[in-house]
Amino acid sequence: MNRPNIIMIMTDQQRWDALGTVNPLVITPGIDSLARDGIFFDQAVCQCPMCVPSRNSLMFGLYPSQTGVRNNRGALLDESRLPAVPLPQLLHDAGYFCAGFGKTHWNNTRPGGMGSRRGFDVRAEGQSRSSILCEEGAVMMDDEDAEGLRAYYEETGEFGSGEENALGYIGKPSSLPKEHHRDGFIHRKCMEFLEDYQPDGRPLFLYFSLIKPHAGFNIPPEFESLYNINDIPDIPAPPWDEEPDTHIAAAMKVSPSLHDVHYQRKAVLDGRSPEEKRRTTLRYWANCTFMDDFIGSVLEKIRQKGLDKNTLFVFLSDHGEMLGERDGRFSKYCLFDSSVRVPLILAGDYVSAALHGTRDSRPAMLTDLIPTLCAAAGIAPDPRLPGIDLLSDWRRSGAFCEFHGCGTERVMPAPAWMWRSEDYKLILFRDGTVLDDTPLRGELYDLKNDPHEWYNRFDDPALAEVRSRMTLELLAHVSSAFARGPAFGDYRGLEPLTRPDQAGNTL
């Protein structure tokens, strides 16, 4: 078989269980069609539970501590000093025609500048030209639909930064047609490309990346009306009122942003009725259906054009969404499963027909995608990368994720590391900031018997052997991976590792 076309479809902040193939209450026929035609990796995790480091990790195939992009303030601005070759550039250099529509979130320019396309031949993005997400030569939404973008920002203005304040999660019916949402623009540009695209002998890499179901939940009524509030379950209530002594509680002690945003949302949402709280879940699921409508349309056009022949489809999201779990916690920024688990599907006729409609429960990671796609494209693997080819028989004993705060902190919280198998999850963390030499502490969860991760059994003698084994597995894995890969390439240099004086100035 010749080198396959590669079609990568990505959403933002979609939980691993927010699709019909896992939860029949969620309406996602487009995504479900990929699951029927491929492999659903039901234990997949991201490498950092927030947008910017997760996407940089995915695109470079390295862990956040290897790229240096550890949180949402991180960025790699010097194109001459990238930690590895990014995925679209790898494929472009190997002879692929690379077309990218939608969110990459490289953050690889400053306001008013233009970042590198990093290998994309064609590029369009549902943002303004003044955004730090603007890339050289890209078509931005305000180039062609400035009025639609203005109307979108007016509708979501009350949702706050990132559309993630309490009102963003409460949501409201959108007064805009779906075409005037930012994802509507991304979809239109992708469809225009597919309509006109004529293969020139090069295989195609198509990247179609949507901005939602990330909050805010301003949902076109035709999608919200597909759901019945009486079918929506309540969020399971933990046996405690405040977050126990966990890695996220430790991070909130040194991160005013993590602390304040959580309790500001909680103060608003706790005062709402059970039905109103279910409405938030309903609108999140409706947001998934909204995105699936665009995905299904793109898939139909691909099939009409015959571009599904000799093709590998990839569907994924960058991280999950807590959606009110654990004492009313929303968004991501923690190592619990609803935040770190992601939907991951490999599909199409490049995948053996015997594997269509199957599930793979190996510990899979988003960093596995570059090795997998390079193997398909006939590209020699980069030996520094920690991932594996998911279409091979390789397997590891667990999957890794790391957490370093949300990026608004003056000095980063001390890191937390996760090692997860299908049965257990280990989290190692320290109190204070990255500058503090505090004792190592831990969490251990029995995922089979405690899927909500409510009971920390790190000190339980009955699980001492599990704790010891997983600790050694985690340390062996990261020591090997970090020994091979680069470190700390963040655009701020060593600033995050310097301690501010009492006046707030960097020493």
C-alpha positions as CSV (number, residue, x, y, z in Angstrom):
1,M,0.0,0.0,0.0
2,N,1.3,3.5,-0.8
3,R,1.8,6.0,1.9
4,P,-1.7,6.9,3.2
5,N,-3.5,10.2,3.3
6,I,-3.7,11.3,7.0
7,I,-6.8,13.0,8.2
8,M,-6.5,14.4,11.7
9,I,-9.7,15.7,13.4
10,M,-9.3,17.4,16.7
11,T,-11.7,19.0,19.3
12,D,-10.9,21.0,22.4
13,Q,-11.7,19.9,25.9
14,Q,-13.8,16.9,24.9
15,R,-14.0,14.3,27.6
16,W,-13.1,10.7,26.7
17,D,-16.7,9.6,27.5
18,A,-18.5,12.5,25.7
19,L,-19.2,10.6,22.5
20,G,-21.9,8.1,21.5
21,T,-19.6,5.1,21.2
22,V,-19.0,5.4,25.0
23,N,-22.1,7.1,26.2
24,P,-25.3,6.5,24.1
25,L,-26.9,9.7,25.6
26,V,-24.3,11.8,23.7
27,I,-25.2,12.4,20.0
28,T,-22.0,12.2,17.9
29,P,-22.8,10.1,14.7
30,G,-19.8,11.5,12.8
31,I,-17.2,10.5,15.5
32,D,-19.0,7.2,16.1
33,S,-18.6,6.3,12.4
34,L,-14.8,6.6,12.9
35,A,-15.0,4.3,15.9
36,R,-16.9,1.7,13.8
37,D,-14.2,1.9,11.1
38,G,-11.2,1.7,13.5
39,I,-9.8,1.3,16.9
40,F,-10.9,3.3,20.0
41,F,-8.1,3.6,22.5
42,D,-10.2,3.6,25.7
43,Q,-7.3,4.3,28.1
44,A,-5.7,7.2,26.3
45,V,-4.4,10.2,28.2
46,C,-2.9,13.6,27.4
47,Q,0.5,14.7,28.6
48,C,-0.6,17.9,30.4
49,P,-4.2,18.8,31.2
50,M,-4.4,22.2,29.5
51,C,-4.4,23.5,25.9
52,V,-1.0,25.0,25.1
53,P,1.3,22.4,26.6
54,S,-0.9,19.5,25.5
55,R,-0.9,20.7,21.9
56,N,2.8,21.5,21.8
57,S,3.5,18.0,23.3
58,L,1.2,16.4,20.7
59,M,2.8,18.3,17.8
60,F,6.5,17.8,18.9
61,G,6.0,14.3,20.3
62,L,7.7,15.3,23.6
63,Y,6.6,15.7,27.2
64,P,5.9,19.2,28.4
65,S,9.1,19.1,30.5
66,Q,11.0,18.3,27.4
67,T,9.5,21.0,25.2
68,G,9.7,23.5,28.0
69,V,6.0,24.5,27.4
70,R,4.6,23.4,30.8
71,N,1.5,25.6,31.1
72,N,-0.7,27.9,29.2
73,R,1.8,30.8,29.3
74,G,4.4,28.8,27.7
75,A,5.5,29.2,24.1
76,L,8.4,28.4,21.7
77,L,9.1,31.6,19.8
78,D,12.5,30.9,18.3
79,E,12.0,28.8,15.2
80,S,15.7,28.0,15.1
81,R,15.7,26.4,18.5
82,L,12.6,24.1,18.4
83,P,13.0,20.9,20.5
84,A,12.1,18.7,17.6
85,V,10.5,18.9,14.1
86,P,6.8,19.5,14.5
87,L,4.3,17.0,12.9
88,P,3.2,19.1,9.9
89,Q,6.8,19.9,9.0
90,L,7.8,16.3,9.3
91,L,5.0,15.3,6.9
92,H,5.7,18.2,4.5
93,D,9.4,17.4,4.4
94,A,8.4,13.8,3.6
95,G,6.4,14.9,0.6
96,Y,2.9,15.4,2.0
97,F,0.7,18.3,1.0
98,C,-0.3,19.7,4.4
99,A,-3.5,21.7,4.9
100,G,-4.5,23.0,8.4
101,F,-7.8,24.4,9.4
102,G,-8.4,25.5,12.9
103,K,-6.8,25.6,16.3
104,T,-3.1,24.6,16.8
105,H,-2.6,26.9,19.8
106,W,1.2,27.0,19.2
107,N,1.3,30.5,20.8
108,N,4.3,31.0,18.6
109,T,4.1,34.8,18.0
110,R,3.6,38.0,20.0
111,P,0.5,40.2,19.7
112,G,0.5,41.8,16.2
113,G,3.0,39.4,14.8
114,M,2.7,36.3,12.7
115,G,4.0,32.9,13.7
116,S,5.4,30.2,11.4
117,R,3.0,27.8,9.8
118,R,5.5,25.0,10.7
119,G,5.0,23.0,7.5
120,F,1.4,23.7,6.5
121,D,1.0,24.6,2.9
122,V,-2.5,26.0,3.5
123,R,-3.7,27.5,6.7
124,A,-6.9,29.0,8.1
125,E,-7.9,29.9,11.7
126,G,-11.1,31.1,13.4
127,Q,-9.4,34.0,15.2
128,S,-8.6,37.6,14.5
129,R,-5.4,38.8,12.7
130,S,-4.3,40.5,15.9
131,S,-4.3,37.2,17.8
132,I,-1.1,35.5,19.0
133,L,-2.5,32.5,17.1
134,C,-2.1,34.3,13.7
135,E,0.3,32.4,11.4
136,E,2.1,33.7,8.3
137,G,0.0,33.3,5.2
138,A,-3.0,32.1,7.1
139,V,-6.6,33.2,6.4
140,M,-8.0,34.6,9.6
141,M,-11.7,34.9,10.3
142,D,-11.7,38.7,10.4
143,D,-10.2,38.7,6.9
144,E,-13.4,37.3,5.4
145,D,-16.1,37.5,8.2
146,A,-15.2,40.4,10.4
147,E,-18.8,41.0,11.2
148,G,-19.4,37.4,12.2
149,L,-16.4,37.4,14.5
150,R,-17.5,40.7,16.1
151,A,-21.0,39.3,16.7
152,Y,-19.5,36.1,18.2
153,Y,-17.3,38.1,20.6
154,E,-20.3,40.3,21.6
155,E,-22.4,37.2,22.3
156,T,-19.7,35.6,24.5
157,G,-18.3,38.8,26.1
158,E,-19.9,38.0,29.5
159,F,-18.2,34.6,29.6
160,G,-14.9,36.1,30.6
161,S,-11.3,35.0,29.7
162,G,-11.3,31.8,27.7
163,E,-15.2,31.8,27.9
164,E,-14.7,29.8,31.2
165,N,-16.2,31.9,34.0
166,A,-19.4,30.7,35.7
167,L,-21.6,32.3,33.0
168,G,-19.6,30.5,30.3
169,Y,-20.5,27.2,31.9
170,I,-24.1,28.1,32.5
171,G,-24.3,29.0,28.9
172,K,-27.3,30.2,26.8
173,P,-28.9,29.5,23.4
174,S,-26.9,31.2,20.7
175,S,-28.6,33.9,18.6
176,L,-26.0,33.3,15.8
177,P,-26.3,30.8,13.0
178,K,-23.7,28.1,13.3
179,E,-21.9,29.5,10.3
180,H,-21.0,32.6,12.3
181,H,-19.4,30.8,15.1
182,R,-15.6,30.6,14.9
183,D,-15.9,26.8,14.3
184,G,-18.3,27.6,11.5
185,F,-15.6,29.6,9.8
186,I,-13.0,26.8,10.3
187,H,-15.5,24.3,8.8
188,R,-16.3,26.6,5.8
189,K,-12.6,27.0,4.9
190,C,-12.0,23.3,5.2
191,M,-15.0,22.5,3.0
192,E,-13.9,25.1,0.4
193,F,-10.5,23.4,0.3
194,L,-11.9,19.9,-0.1
195,E,-14.3,21.0,-2.8
196,D,-11.4,22.4,-4.9
197,Y,-8.7,20.0,-3.9
198,Q,-7.2,17.9,-6.7
199,P,-4.5,15.4,-5.7
200,D,-1.2,16.2,-7.4
201,G,0.6,12.9,-6.6
202,R,1.5,13.8,-3.0
203,P,-0.4,12.2,-0.1
204,L,-2.6,14.6,1.9
205,F,-2.2,15.6,5.5
206,L,-5.5,17.3,6.5
207,Y,-5.7,18.8,10.0
208,F,-9.2,19.9,11.0
209,S,-9.2,21.3,14.5
210,L,-12.2,22.8,16.3
211,I,-12.3,25.2,19.2
212,K,-15.1,23.6,21.2
213,P,-16.7,21.8,23.1
214,H,-14.5,24.0,25.3
215,A,-16.7,26.5,27.2
216,G,-18.6,28.8,26.7
217,F,-21.8,27.0,26.1
218,N,-23.6,29.3,23.7
219,I,-25.3,26.6,21.7
220,P,-27.3,27.0,18.5
221,P,-30.8,25.9,19.5
222,E,-31.0,23.1,16.9
223,F,-28.4,21.2,18.9
224,E,-29.6,22.0,22.4
225,S,-33.1,20.9,21.4
226,L,-31.8,17.4,20.6
227,Y,-31.5,16.7,24.3
228,N,-34.1,16.2,27.1
229,I,-33.2,17.6,30.5
230,N,-34.9,14.7,32.1
231,D,-32.4,12.3,30.5
232,I,-29.4,14.1,31.9
233,P,-27.9,12.5,35.0
234,D,-26.8,14.4,38.1
235,I,-23.1,14.8,38.7
236,P,-22.0,12.2,41.3
237,A,-21.4,13.8,44.7
238,P,-18.2,12.9,46.5
239,P,-18.3,11.9,50.2
240,W,-16.7,15.2,51.2
241,D,-17.4,18.9,50.8
242,E,-13.9,20.3,50.2
243,E,-11.1,18.8,48.1
244,P,-9.0,16.5,50.3
245,D,-5.2,16.8,50.6
246,T,-4.4,16.1,47.0
247,H,-2.1,17.6,44.3
248,I,-4.8,20.1,43.2
249,A,-5.4,21.2,46.8
250,A,-1.6,21.8,47.2
251,A,-1.5,23.7,43.9
252,M,-4.4,26.0,44.9
253,K,-2.5,27.0,48.0
254,V,0.2,28.6,46.0
255,S,-1.8,29.6,42.9
256,P,-4.3,32.4,43.5
257,S,-5.7,31.9,40.0
258,L,-6.5,28.2,40.5
259,H,-8.0,28.9,43.9
260,D,-10.0,32.0,43.0
261,V,-11.4,30.8,39.7
262,H,-12.6,27.6,41.2
263,Y,-14.3,29.2,44.1
264,Q,-15.8,32.0,42.0
265,R,-17.4,29.4,39.7
266,K,-18.4,27.3,42.7
267,A,-20.1,30.3,44.4
268,V,-22.3,30.9,41.4
269,L,-23.0,27.3,40.4
270,D,-23.7,26.0,43.9
271,G,-26.6,28.3,44.1
272,R,-28.3,26.7,41.1
273,S,-31.0,24.1,41.3
274,P,-30.4,20.4,40.4
275,E,-32.1,21.0,37.1
276,E,-30.0,24.0,36.3
277,K,-26.9,22.1,37.0
278,R,-28.0,19.3,34.7
279,R,-28.5,22.0,32.1
280,T,-24.8,22.7,32.1
281,T,-24.1,19.0,31.3
282,L,-26.8,19.1,28.6
283,R,-25.2,22.1,27.0
284,Y,-21.7,20.5,27.1
285,W,-23.1,17.4,25.4
286,A,-24.9,19.6,22.9
287,N,-21.6,21.4,22.2
288,C,-20.1,18.0,21.4
289,T,-23.0,17.4,19.0
290,F,-22.5,20.8,17.5
291,M,-18.9,20.0,16.8
292,D,-19.8,16.5,15.5
293,D,-22.1,18.2,13.0
294,F,-19.1,19.9,11.4
295,I,-17.0,16.7,11.7
296,G,-19.7,14.6,10.0
297,S,-20.0,17.2,7.2
298,V,-16.2,17.1,6.5
299,L,-16.2,13.3,6.6
300,E,-19.0,13.1,4.1
301,K,-17.1,15.4,1.7
302,I,-13.9,13.4,2.1
303,R,-15.8,10.2,1.2
304,Q,-17.5,11.9,-1.7
305,K,-14.1,13.0,-3.1
306,G,-12.7,9.5,-2.7
307,L,-10.1,10.8,-0.2
308,D,-11.0,8.0,2.2
309,K,-9.1,5.5,0.1
310,N,-5.7,4.5,1.4
311,T,-6.3,6.8,4.4
312,L,-5.6,6.9,8.1
313,F,-8.1,8.9,10.1
314,V,-7.2,10.2,13.6
315,F,-9.7,11.6,16.0
316,L,-8.6,13.1,19.4
317,S,-9.0,15.9,21.9
318,D,-6.3,17.8,23.7
319,H,-7.6,17.1,27.3
320,G,-10.9,16.5,29.1
321,E,-13.3,18.6,31.2
322,M,-14.2,18.1,34.9
323,L,-17.8,19.4,34.3
324,G,-18.7,19.9,38.0
325,E,-17.1,16.9,39.6
326,R,-15.1,16.9,42.8
327,D,-16.8,19.7,44.8
328,G,-18.1,21.6,41.7
329,R,-14.8,21.7,39.8
330,F,-14.9,22.7,36.2
331,S,-12.4,23.1,33.4
332,K,-9.2,21.0,33.6
333,Y,-5.9,21.8,35.5
334,C,-5.6,18.6,37.5
335,L,-4.6,15.0,37.0
336,F,-8.0,13.3,37.7
337,D,-9.4,11.1,34.9
338,S,-12.1,13.5,33.6
339,S,-9.3,16.0,32.9
340,V,-6.5,13.8,31.6
341,R,-8.3,11.0,29.7
342,V,-9.0,11.8,26.0
343,P,-10.9,10.2,23.2
344,L,-8.5,8.7,20.7
345,I,-9.5,6.8,17.5
346,L,-7.4,5.5,14.6
347,A,-9.6,4.5,11.7
348,G,-9.8,4.1,7.9
349,D,-8.8,1.5,5.4
350,Y,-5.1,1.8,6.5
351,V,-6.2,0.1,9.7
352,S,-6.6,-3.6,9.4
353,A,-10.3,-4.5,8.8
354,A,-10.0,-7.1,11.5
355,L,-9.5,-4.2,14.0
356,H,-12.5,-2.1,12.9
357,G,-14.9,-1.5,15.7
358,T,-12.5,-2.7,18.4
359,R,-11.2,-1.2,21.6
360,D,-7.6,-1.1,22.7
361,S,-6.9,-0.8,26.4
362,R,-3.2,-0.3,26.3
363,P,-1.9,2.8,28.1
364,A,-1.9,5.2,25.2
365,M,-0.7,8.8,25.1
366,L,-1.0,11.7,22.7
367,T,2.8,11.6,22.3
368,D,2.3,8.2,20.6
369,L,0.7,9.9,17.5
370,I,3.9,11.1,15.9
371,P,5.6,7.7,16.0
372,T,2.4,6.1,14.7
373,L,2.0,8.6,11.9
374,C,5.7,8.5,11.0
375,A,5.5,4.8,10.7
376,A,2.5,5.1,8.3
377,A,4.3,7.8,6.3
378,G,7.6,5.9,6.1
379,I,9.5,8.5,8.1
380,A,12.4,7.3,10.3
381,P,11.4,7.8,13.9
382,D,13.2,10.4,16.1
383,P,14.9,8.3,18.8
384,R,14.4,11.1,21.4
385,L,10.7,10.8,21.4
386,P,9.0,8.8,24.2
387,G,6.0,7.6,22.2
388,I,5.3,4.3,20.5
389,D,3.6,3.2,17.3
390,L,0.0,2.4,18.3
391,L,-0.5,0.2,15.3
392,S,2.4,-2.0,16.3
393,D,2.4,-4.6,19.2
394,W,4.5,-2.3,21.4
395,R,3.1,-1.6,24.9
396,R,4.2,0.0,28.1
397,S,3.1,-0.6,31.7
398,G,1.5,2.8,32.2
399,A,0.9,6.3,30.8
400,F,2.5,9.6,31.9
401,C,1.0,13.0,32.5
402,E,2.4,16.1,34.3
403,F,0.9,19.2,35.8
404,H,2.6,22.5,36.5
405,G,-0.2,25.0,37.3
406,C,-2.2,27.0,34.9
407,G,0.3,29.6,33.8
408,T,-0.9,32.7,35.5
409,E,1.3,32.1,38.6
410,R,4.4,34.3,39.1
411,V,6.3,31.1,40.0
412,M,5.1,27.7,39.0
413,P,3.6,25.4,41.6
414,A,5.8,22.3,42.3
415,P,5.2,19.7,39.6
416,A,2.9,16.7,39.9
417,W,3.5,13.5,37.9
418,M,1.0,10.9,37.0
419,W,1.5,7.2,36.1
420,R,-1.7,5.4,35.1
421,S,-2.6,1.9,34.2
422,E,-6.1,0.6,33.5
423,D,-6.4,-0.5,37.1
424,Y,-4.5,2.1,39.2
425,K,-3.3,5.6,39.1
426,L,-0.3,7.0,41.0
427,I,0.3,10.7,41.5
428,L,3.5,12.1,43.0
429,F,3.6,15.7,44.0
430,R,5.2,18.3,46.4
431,D,3.8,21.3,48.3
432,G,4.8,24.8,47.4
433,T,6.5,26.1,44.3
434,V,9.0,24.6,41.9
435,L,11.6,26.5,43.9
436,D,10.8,24.7,47.2
437,D,12.5,21.6,48.4
438,T,9.5,20.0,50.1
439,P,8.9,16.3,50.8
440,L,7.4,14.1,48.2
441,R,3.8,13.1,48.7
442,G,1.4,10.9,46.8
443,E,-2.0,9.7,45.8
444,L,-3.0,6.2,44.7
445,Y,-6.4,5.3,43.3
446,D,-8.0,2.0,42.6
447,L,-9.7,2.9,39.3
448,K,-11.7,-0.3,39.1
449,N,-13.4,0.1,42.5
450,D,-13.1,3.9,42.8
451,P,-13.6,5.3,39.3
452,H,-14.3,8.8,40.6
453,E,-11.0,8.9,42.5
454,W,-12.5,9.9,45.8
455,Y,-10.4,7.6,48.1
456,N,-6.6,8.1,48.2
457,R,-5.0,4.8,49.1
458,F,-1.4,5.9,48.9
459,D,-0.8,4.9,52.6
460,D,-3.0,1.8,52.5
461,P,-0.8,-1.3,53.4
462,A,-3.0,-3.4,51.2
463,L,-1.7,-1.5,48.2
464,A,1.9,-1.1,49.2
465,E,3.1,-3.4,46.5
466,V,1.2,-1.6,43.9
467,R,2.5,1.8,45.1
468,S,6.1,0.6,45.1
469,R,5.8,-1.0,41.7
470,M,4.1,2.0,40.0
471,T,6.6,4.4,41.6
472,L,9.5,2.4,40.1
473,E,7.8,2.2,36.8
474,L,7.2,6.0,36.8
475,L,10.7,6.9,37.7
476,A,12.2,4.4,35.2
477,H,10.1,5.8,32.4
478,V,10.7,9.5,33.0
479,S,14.4,9.0,33.7
480,S,14.8,7.2,30.4
481,A,12.6,9.7,28.4
482,F,14.1,12.8,29.9
483,A,17.7,11.5,29.4
484,R,16.9,11.4,25.6
485,G,15.0,14.6,25.1
486,P,15.7,18.3,25.4
487,A,14.5,20.5,28.3
488,F,13.3,24.0,29.1
489,G,13.0,25.8,25.8
490,D,10.4,28.2,27.1
491,Y,10.6,31.7,25.6
492,R,11.1,33.2,29.0
493,G,14.3,31.4,29.4
494,L,15.0,30.7,33.1
495,E,12.7,33.3,34.5
496,P,10.1,30.8,35.8
497,L,12.9,29.2,37.9
498,T,14.0,32.5,39.5
499,R,12.6,33.6,42.8
500,P,11.0,37.1,43.0
501,D,12.0,39.4,45.8
502,Q,9.4,40.9,48.1
503,A,8.7,43.8,45.8
504,G,7.7,41.3,43.1
505,N,10.8,41.9,40.9
506,T,12.8,39.0,39.5
507,L,16.1,38.5,41.3
